[in-house]
Amino acid sequence: MSVSPVESPAEPLADPLAGPLAESAAGAEASASAAAGCPVAHGGMETYPFPGSSYRGPDPRYAKLRTEQPVVKVHTAGGVDAWLVTRYEDVRELSADPRLSRALACGPGAPRIGGTMHTTPEMIISLDSPEHSRLRKLVAGAFTLRRVQRMRDGVQRVADELLDDMLAKGGTVDLVQQLALPLPLTVIGELLGVPSKDLRDFEKWARAFATVDDRAGGEESLNGLAKLSEYIVGLIADKRADPADDMLSELITARDDGDRLSEEELVTFGFTLIGAGFDTTANQLANSVLALLAHHREQWLWLAEDPGRIPVAVDELLRHVNLFATDTTGFPRIAAADVEVGGVTIAKGDAVLLALASANRDEAVFADPDRLDLARSHNPHISFGHGVHHCLGKHLGRMEMEIAIEGLVRRFPGLRLAVPEEELPWHTGEINHTLTSLPVTWGE
């Protein structure tokens, strides 16, 4: 019997990342209040990030803001005031507005906004045009849909091997360590040409880099970051001396009218690829499986009836399952000129946060937006961003999600959590909702 793919939404859960935010002289009071689950007003402004967001969805106050104050000023945990934009059309419009600068938010002297990702001024996500356009033109060919589709057989092979091993182990396995982490890590490793003997160290250093943020910038993470940087520099030197059939070798030789990537640009692009193509995919996959097993069991079984439903379902999981703890992707912008939006003037020099998670729940665009509907036909979500900074790796990430979930529902239709959801461990950083372990079992 077919099961309806639509399920009523559950009440939002407490944020598993709720805890003290990064302390600063300006943000200490806000941090303590957020940890307690009650935002503090600063001159009439609420403290941001909101404490009620979880992997299951953004804080409920976004719905009220979309209706009453779609563009509102908030006081961030870093002590900086910023405009928070919550409606779909406004977020989409401003994502493509060149007057909102990433470079001004990342360069020397830029304001430190709590709950945002550490990026360097050289990273492609930190650049404005024309520098951004130049870099994107040099690297975009490696991420086209056609190029990614040629990788499908290789990604399928990696997923099949991981699931074969999972089946052989039986009993209880950690899905994070068994599939969610090694699948994108192996794919990124192959793209960069990382030798298989180095993958274990590469995983450790890449994970350290991907989880560095305001609450997790300890010595261990920073040491891992330094080791990863050293490794990428050495890998580039090896590929320059002995090119192979991998993306890094291709980028080393990539040219556009005589232009090419510098050594520093190659290194920073390696970091960008690891951060965007490894950690985000791993988190999205783990969180999506958790959402289905813990709260939408009927829809898991509905997928198992017909794996052909999975491509549409993956887009809905990308829309509905909240990856970013701040609901904004952690990439603030600074207005380079006055900008009018939603009846509000954002002044030159003001910080701006675009709440993608809120935009993806906008009732003006999505029917029953708080409901997970794996058969949703109209789904123009912006989980990969919009405009010049939309995610280069979106085709690869979507394909990895499709292959992994298809393999799970086909081979493990009885998959279920092996521990109560409240016992699951989460990384206590500010940026992502990151499961560190997801014990699952199947069978009788």
C-alpha positions in Angstrom: 0.0 0.0 0.0 1.3 3.4 -0.9 2.0 5.8 1.9 1.3 9.5 1.5 4.5 11.5 1.1 3.1 14.4 3.2 3.3 14.4 7.0 2.2 17.1 9.4 5.0 19.1 10.8 6.2 18.4 14.3 6.8 21.2 16.9 10.3 22.7 16.6 12.8 21.0 18.9 15.3 22.8 21.1 18.5 23.6 19.2 21.0 20.8 19.9 23.7 23.4 19.6 22.1 25.7 22.2 24.9 26.7 24.5 27.1 29.7 25.3 27.9 31.7 22.2 31.4 33.1 21.6 32.2 35.5 24.3 33.3 39.0 23.5 33.2 42.3 25.5 30.3 43.5 23.4 28.6 40.1 23.1 29.0 38.4 26.5 25.5 39.3 27.8 23.9 38.3 24.5 25.8 35.0 24.6 24.6 34.1 28.1 21.0 34.9 27.2 21.1 32.9 24.0 22.4 29.9 26.0 19.4 30.3 28.3 17.1 30.4 25.3 15.9 34.0 25.8 17.1 36.7 23.5 18.0 40.0 25.0 17.0 43.3 23.5 19.7 45.8 22.8 18.1 49.2 22.1 15.0 47.3 21.0 16.9 44.8 18.9 16.9 41.0 19.5 20.2 39.1 19.9 21.3 37.0 17.0 21.6 34.1 16.2 18.2 33.0 17.6 18.5 30.1 20.0 15.4 28.1 18.7 16.9 26.9 15.4 17.7 23.2 15.0 18.3 20.8 12.1 14.5 20.4 11.9 14.0 24.0 11.0 14.7 27.7 11.8 13.5 29.4 14.9 9.7 30.0 14.9 10.2 33.8 15.3 11.3 34.0 11.6 7.7 33.4 10.6 6.6 36.4 12.5 9.4 38.5 11.1 8.5 37.6 7.6 5.1 39.0 8.2 5.8 41.9 10.4 9.4 43.0 10.0 10.9 41.2 7.0 14.0 43.4 7.2 15.0 44.0 10.8 18.1 45.1 12.7 19.5 42.6 15.2 22.4 42.6 17.6 24.8 39.8 16.8 26.8 37.8 19.3 30.0 39.5 18.1 28.7 42.9 19.3 27.9 44.2 15.8 24.4 45.3 14.7 23.3 43.9 11.4 20.2 43.8 9.1 18.5 40.4 9.0 16.6 39.7 5.8 14.0 36.9 6.1 11.6 36.8 3.1 12.3 34.7 0.0 12.1 37.4 -2.6 14.2 39.8 -0.6 16.9 37.2 0.2 17.0 36.1 -3.4 17.2 39.7 -4.7 19.9 40.8 -2.3 21.9 37.6 -2.9 22.4 38.9 -6.5 22.8 42.6 -5.6 26.4 43.7 -6.3 26.0 46.6 -3.8 26.2 44.0 -1.0 29.9 43.2 -0.7 31.5 40.0 0.6 35.0 41.5 0.3 34.1 44.3 2.7 32.9 41.7 5.2 36.1 39.7 5.0 39.0 42.2 4.5 41.2 43.8 7.0 39.3 45.7 9.7 36.0 44.0 8.8 33.5 43.7 11.7 33.5 40.4 13.5 29.9 39.1 13.5 29.3 36.2 15.8 28.0 33.0 14.2 29.8 33.5 11.0 32.3 31.4 9.2 36.0 32.2 9.2 37.1 32.9 5.6 40.2 34.6 4.2 40.1 37.6 1.8 41.6 35.4 -0.9 38.8 32.7 -0.9 36.4 32.9 -3.8 33.5 33.2 -1.3 35.2 36.4 0.0 35.6 38.2 -3.3 33.5 40.7 -5.3 33.7 41.2 -9.1 35.8 41.6 -11.1 38.2 39.4 -9.0 35.4 36.9 -8.2 34.3 36.7 -11.8 37.9 36.0 -12.9 38.4 33.2 -10.4 35.0 31.6 -11.1 35.6 31.6 -14.8 38.8 29.7 -14.3 37.3 27.0 -12.1 33.7 26.8 -13.1 34.4 24.3 -15.9 35.3 21.7 -13.4 31.8 21.8 -11.8 29.4 21.8 -14.7 26.4 19.5 -14.7 27.9 17.5 -17.6 31.2 17.1 -15.9 29.6 16.0 -12.6 27.4 13.5 -14.4 30.5 11.9 -15.8 31.5 11.3 -12.2 28.3 9.4 -11.3 29.7 5.9 -11.8 32.7 6.7 -9.6 30.5 8.1 -6.8 28.2 5.1 -7.1 31.1 2.8 -6.8 32.3 4.5 -3.6 28.8 4.4 -2.1 28.3 0.8 -3.0 31.6 -0.2 -1.3 30.7 1.7 1.8 27.2 0.1 2.0 28.7 -3.3 1.3 30.9 -2.8 4.3 28.0 -1.6 6.4 26.0 -4.7 5.5 28.9 -7.0 6.4 29.4 -5.4 9.8 25.7 -5.8 10.7 24.4 -5.0 14.2 24.7 -1.3 15.0 26.9 1.1 12.9 27.6 4.8 13.1 26.2 6.2 9.8 28.3 9.3 10.1 31.6 7.4 10.1 30.3 4.6 7.8 28.7 6.8 5.0 28.1 10.5 5.6 31.7 11.4 6.1 33.7 8.9 4.0 31.5 9.3 0.8 32.1 13.1 0.2 35.6 12.9 1.7 36.6 10.1 -0.8 35.0 12.0 -3.7 36.8 15.2 -2.8 40.0 13.3 -2.2 39.7 11.8 -5.7 38.9 15.2 -7.2 42.1 16.7 -5.6 44.1 13.6 -6.4 44.8 12.7 -2.7 46.6 9.3 -2.6 44.5 6.7 -0.8 47.3 6.2 1.8 46.9 9.9 2.9 43.1 9.8 3.2 42.9 9.1 6.9 45.1 12.1 7.8 43.4 14.2 5.1 40.0 13.4 6.8 41.3 14.5 10.2 42.8 17.7 9.0 39.8 18.5 6.7 37.3 18.0 9.5 39.4 20.3 11.7 39.3 23.0 9.1 35.6 22.5 8.4 34.6 22.9 12.1 36.7 25.9 13.0 34.4 28.7 14.1 33.8 31.1 17.0 33.2 28.3 19.5 35.6 25.6 18.1 38.8 27.5 17.3 40.9 25.6 19.8 44.5 24.5 19.4 43.6 21.1 18.0 41.5 22.6 15.2 44.1 25.3 14.4 46.8 22.7 14.3 44.8 20.6 11.9 44.2 23.7 9.8 48.0 24.3 9.6 48.7 20.7 8.7 46.0 20.7 6.0 47.5 23.9 4.5 51.0 22.4 4.4 49.6 19.2 2.8 47.7 21.1 0.1 50.9 23.1 -0.8 52.8 19.9 -1.1 50.1 18.2 -3.2 50.0 21.2 -5.6 53.8 20.9 -6.0 53.5 17.1 -6.7 50.7 17.7 -9.3 52.7 20.5 -11.0 55.7 18.2 -11.3 53.6 15.1 -12.3 50.1 16.0 -13.5 47.4 13.4 -13.2 43.8 12.9 -14.3 42.3 14.9 -11.4 40.7 18.3 -10.9 43.7 19.8 -9.1 46.0 19.0 -12.0 43.4 20.5 -14.3 43.1 23.7 -12.3 46.9 24.1 -12.2 46.9 24.2 -16.0 43.6 26.1 -16.4 43.9 29.2 -18.5 41.6 32.0 -19.7 43.1 34.3 -22.3 46.6 33.8 -20.8 45.3 34.1 -17.2 45.9 31.3 -14.7 45.4 30.6 -11.0 48.3 31.7 -8.7 49.8 29.4 -6.1 47.9 31.2 -3.3 44.7 30.9 -5.3 45.2 27.2 -5.8 45.7 26.7 -2.1 42.7 28.7 -1.0 40.5 27.0 -3.7 41.6 23.7 -2.2 40.3 24.9 1.2 37.1 26.1 -0.4 36.5 22.8 -2.1 37.0 20.9 1.2 34.8 23.2 3.2 32.0 23.3 0.6 32.2 19.9 -0.9 33.0 17.7 2.1 31.6 19.0 5.4 28.4 20.5 4.2 27.5 17.4 2.2 28.3 15.1 5.1 26.2 17.2 7.5 23.3 17.5 5.1 23.2 13.7 4.5 23.4 12.8 8.2 20.8 15.4 9.2 18.4 14.4 6.4 18.6 10.7 7.3 18.0 11.6 11.0 15.0 13.7 10.1 13.5 10.8 8.1 14.2 8.1 10.6 13.2 10.1 13.7 10.2 12.1 12.5 9.1 11.1 9.0 9.2 7.3 9.0 6.3 7.1 6.6 8.2 9.1 4.1 11.3 6.9 4.4 9.1 3.9 3.6 7.4 5.8 0.8 10.9 6.3 -0.8 11.8 2.7 -0.3 8.7 1.7 -2.4 10.1 3.6 -5.4 13.6 4.9 -5.4 12.8 6.8 -8.6 11.2 9.4 -6.3 14.5 10.3 -4.7 15.7 13.2 -7.0 12.6 15.2 -6.1 12.8 14.1 -2.5 16.5 15.3 -2.2 15.5 18.8 -3.2 12.8 18.8 -0.5 15.3 17.6 2.1 17.7 20.4 1.0 14.9 22.9 1.5 13.5 21.6 4.7 16.4 20.1 6.7 18.3 23.0 8.3 22.0 22.7 7.8 23.2 26.1 9.2 22.9 26.9 12.9 22.7 30.6 12.1 20.2 30.1 9.3 22.2 32.4 7.1 25.1 30.1 5.8 27.4 32.2 8.0 28.5 34.6 5.1 27.6 38.2 6.0 27.8 41.1 3.6 28.5 44.8 4.0 26.5 47.4 2.0 28.9 49.2 -0.4 26.0 51.7 -1.1 22.6 52.5 0.2 20.1 49.7 -0.6 16.3 49.8 -0.3 14.5 46.6 0.3 11.3 45.7 2.1 10.5 49.3 2.8 13.8 49.7 4.7 17.0 51.6 3.7 20.1 49.7 4.4 22.8 52.3 4.7 26.3 52.1 3.2 28.6 50.4 5.7 25.8 48.4 7.4 26.2 44.6 7.9 23.6 42.3 6.3 22.6 38.7 7.0 20.5 36.8 4.5 18.4 34.1 6.2 18.3 31.3 3.6 16.6 28.9 6.1 13.8 31.5 6.6 13.5 32.1 2.9 13.0 28.4 2.3 10.1 28.4 4.7 8.4 31.4 3.2 4.6 30.8 2.9 4.4 33.2 0.0 6.5 30.8 -2.1 6.0 27.3 -0.6 2.7 25.7 0.2 2.7 24.4 3.7 6.3 25.4 4.1 6.9 23.8 7.5 5.8 20.4 6.2 8.3 17.9 4.7 6.7 16.9 1.4 9.0 14.6 -0.5 6.7 14.8 -3.5 6.8 18.6 -3.6 6.7 19.6 -7.3 7.2 23.4 -7.0 10.4 23.8 -5.0 12.6 26.8 -6.0 14.6 26.6 -2.8 17.8 28.6 -2.4 19.8 26.2 -0.2 22.7 26.6 -2.5 22.5 30.3 -2.5 21.7 32.6 -5.5 23.6 35.1 -7.6 27.4 35.1 -8.2 28.1 33.3 -5.0 25.7 30.4 -5.5 27.4 27.1 -4.6 29.8 25.8 -7.3 29.4 22.3 -6.0 25.7 22.1 -6.0 25.4 19.5 -8.7 28.0 17.3 -7.0 26.4 17.6 -3.6 22.9 16.9 -4.9 24.2 13.8 -6.8 26.0 12.4 -3.7 22.8 12.9 -1.6 20.8 11.1 -4.3 23.2 8.1 -4.5 23.6 7.7 -0.8 19.9 7.9 0.1 18.9 5.6 -2.8 21.4 3.0 -1.6 20.1 3.3 2.0 16.4 3.0 1.2 17.0 0.2 -1.3 19.3 -2.0 0.8 18.2 -1.0 4.3 14.5 -0.2 4.2 14.2 -1.2 7.9 16.9 1.3 9.0 16.2 2.9 12.3 17.9 4.8 15.1 19.8 2.6 17.5 19.6 5.2 20.4 17.0 7.8 21.4 17.4 11.0 19.4 18.1 13.0 22.6 21.3 11.0 23.2 22.8 11.8 19.8 26.0 13.9 20.1 26.4 17.2 18.2 29.4 19.3 17.5 29.0 22.5 19.6 30.1 25.1 17.1 28.2 28.1 15.8 28.0 27.4 12.1 26.6 24.0 11.2 24.2 21.5 12.8 26.8 18.8 12.9 26.1 15.3 14.2 29.3 13.6 15.4 27.7 10.2 15.5 24.5 8.6 14.2 24.1 5.0 15.5 21.7 3.0 13.3 20.5 -0.6 13.0 18.2 -2.6 10.8 16.6 -6.1 10.6 14.8 -7.8 13.4 
